[in-house]
Each structure stands twice: as structure tokens, then as C-alpha cells.
Amino acid sequence: MVRHIVMWEFAESAGGRSRAENLASARAMLMSLPEKISVIREFDARILGRQEGPRVDLLLDSSFATLEDLRAYQDHEEHRRVVAFLRTVHTGKTVLDYER
């Protein structure tokens, strides 16, 4: 099993929309992926509130059976569409992948 965790920090505004609007759009786009990409085992995207340490506005916690499945997810056309949007609204990103 491969765990794929991504944490984003969003701009105050981007594309004429507020951080809150872009967060809601990004979460909705992410949460639509499991019905479109069959290799996803577990998938949850959460908008986070204030916390200590580095700011994380949106957290994706997902899992895949194999590294090949993770790569298939990353190469999938629907995932690429979401990534294209995220690139326009985030100011920082951290990715953590590990096998369990």
C-alpha cells in the first residue's frame, strides 16, 4: 500500500476569487476524482483551519495499492486537470509518499 499525502498553502486571492472560494473549488475537484480514477483506494481532501507551524490550507490524504497505481493516478487526464487549477491558486506545496 502506498500513502500519498499532499499539503497546499493557498494565495489570499487568485483568478479573481478569494482563498475560501478557491479552496472550496479545489476540494470539490479533488473529491470528484475517486469516481473517475479506479486505482484510488482511499481518498480524502480536507480544508484545514488555523494550526501551529507552517500553514496548510488543504490536505489530501490518499492511498494506492502500488507505486504503479499512484503513477497511473498522477498521469490520469482528470488528475492533470485538477493539478492545472491548483497551480494557479497555491503558493506552496509539500508532498509525502511512503509505502506501508
Buried (B, 14 or more C-beta within 10 A) or exposed (E): EBBBBBBBBBBEEBEEBEBEBBBBBBBEBBEEBBEEBEBBBEBEBEBEEEEEEEBBBBBBBBBBEEEEBBEBBEEBEBBEBBEEBBEEBBEEEEEEEEEE
